[in-house]
Amino acid sequence: MSLFPSTVTYINFIFCADVKFSLDDEAETLTVTAAADLAVGEAMVSFEYTGTLNDQMKGFYRSKYTHPDHPGEDRYAAVTQFEPVDARRALPCWDEPVHKATFDVVLVVPKDRVALSNMVRDVK
């Protein structure tokens, strides 16, 4: 996973501070350090990242299947396995029972396919 420059935005007023981060792949932790002291109060840390569509059957991975109308034709689907530590393979998050990660996902699904999720469905 690659992380890119981030900011801290306070909820009550807009204020951005440069922050640095270090990613420890072995410990599966991200440390965020602000360039200056942060004010007390609710804030949001924002950053961009890229992840990998892997072949490990954990996190965000591709799964091979045979199209029912075309025997012998292999196809691939992007799927997720988000057990507590596996979600971190796809995106930076806390995904432990006491620290549930929240995020929004947009799926574009062909009409002849089915997308399953345990998230609230919001059709637009």
C-alpha positions as CSV (number, residue, x, y, z in Angstrom):
1,M,0.0,0.0,0.0
2,S,1.2,3.5,-0.8
3,L,0.2,6.6,1.2
4,F,0.3,10.2,0.0
5,P,0.5,13.6,1.8
6,S,-2.2,14.1,4.4
7,T,-3.9,16.9,6.3
8,V,-5.8,17.4,9.6
9,T,-9.0,19.3,9.3
10,Y,-10.9,20.4,12.4
11,I,-14.6,20.0,12.4
12,N,-15.6,23.3,14.1
13,F,-13.4,25.4,11.8
14,I,-11.2,24.7,8.9
15,F,-7.5,24.4,9.7
16,C,-5.0,22.2,7.9
17,A,-1.7,21.1,9.3
18,D,1.0,19.2,7.6
19,V,1.4,15.8,9.0
20,K,3.9,13.0,8.3
21,F,3.2,9.3,8.6
22,S,5.2,6.1,8.8
23,L,3.9,2.8,7.7
24,D,5.1,-0.4,9.5
25,D,4.1,-3.3,7.2
26,E,5.2,-5.9,9.6
27,A,3.2,-4.5,12.6
28,E,0.4,-3.4,10.2
29,T,0.4,0.0,11.8
30,L,0.4,3.6,10.6
31,T,1.8,6.4,12.8
32,V,0.6,9.9,12.0
33,T,2.7,12.8,13.4
34,A,1.6,16.4,13.1
35,A,4.2,19.1,12.3
36,A,2.7,21.3,15.2
37,D,0.6,20.6,18.3
38,L,-3.0,20.0,17.4
39,A,-5.9,21.8,19.2
40,V,-8.2,19.8,21.4
41,G,-11.4,18.8,19.7
42,E,-12.9,16.7,17.0
43,A,-10.8,16.5,13.8
44,M,-10.5,14.5,10.6
45,V,-7.3,13.1,9.2
46,S,-7.4,12.8,5.4
47,F,-5.0,11.1,3.0
48,E,-4.9,9.4,-0.3
49,Y,-3.7,5.9,-0.8
50,T,-3.3,3.2,-3.4
51,G,-3.9,-0.5,-2.7
52,T,-3.3,-3.7,-4.6
53,L,-5.8,-6.1,-6.0
54,N,-4.1,-9.3,-4.9
55,D,-4.3,-13.1,-5.4
56,Q,-4.1,-14.0,-1.7
57,M,-7.9,-14.6,-1.0
58,K,-7.6,-11.9,1.7
59,G,-8.4,-8.2,1.7
60,F,-9.3,-7.0,-1.8
61,Y,-8.5,-9.8,-4.3
62,R,-9.4,-11.3,-7.6
63,S,-11.3,-14.5,-7.9
64,K,-11.5,-16.7,-11.0
65,Y,-14.7,-18.2,-12.1
66,T,-16.1,-19.9,-15.2
67,H,-18.9,-18.0,-17.0
68,P,-22.0,-20.3,-16.9
69,D,-23.0,-19.5,-20.5
70,H,-19.4,-20.0,-21.8
71,P,-18.0,-23.3,-20.4
72,G,-14.2,-23.2,-20.3
73,E,-14.0,-19.4,-20.4
74,D,-12.3,-18.1,-17.3
75,R,-13.3,-14.7,-16.0
76,Y,-12.3,-12.7,-12.9
77,A,-14.2,-10.8,-10.3
78,A,-12.9,-8.3,-7.7
79,V,-14.0,-9.5,-4.2
80,T,-13.3,-8.8,-0.5
81,Q,-12.6,-10.9,2.5
82,F,-12.6,-8.4,5.4
83,E,-11.9,-10.5,8.6
84,P,-10.4,-8.2,11.3
85,V,-6.9,-8.0,9.9
86,D,-7.7,-8.6,6.3
87,A,-9.4,-5.2,5.7
88,R,-6.1,-3.5,6.3
89,R,-4.8,-5.3,3.2
90,A,-7.2,-3.2,1.1
91,L,-7.4,0.2,2.8
92,P,-5.9,1.9,5.9
93,C,-8.4,1.4,8.7
94,W,-9.2,0.1,12.1
95,D,-11.3,-3.0,11.6
96,E,-11.4,-4.5,15.0
97,P,-14.6,-5.2,16.8
98,V,-14.2,-2.3,19.2
99,H,-12.9,0.1,16.5
100,K,-15.0,-0.5,13.4
101,A,-13.9,1.3,10.3
102,T,-16.5,3.2,8.3
103,F,-16.3,4.0,4.7
104,D,-18.4,4.3,1.6
105,V,-18.1,2.1,-1.5
106,V,-19.5,2.7,-4.9
107,L,-20.1,-0.4,-7.1
108,V,-20.7,-0.4,-10.8
109,V,-22.3,-3.8,-11.5
110,P,-23.4,-5.2,-14.8
111,K,-27.1,-6.0,-15.0
112,D,-26.4,-9.7,-15.3
113,R,-24.4,-9.9,-12.1
114,V,-25.1,-9.7,-8.4
115,A,-23.2,-7.7,-5.8
116,L,-23.5,-8.8,-2.2
117,S,-22.6,-6.6,0.8
118,N,-23.4,-6.2,4.5
119,M,-23.5,-2.4,4.1
120,V,-26.6,-0.3,3.9
121,R,-27.8,-0.1,0.3
122,D,-28.2,3.4,-1.1
123,V,-29.3,3.2,-4.8
124,K,-28.9,6.4,-6.8
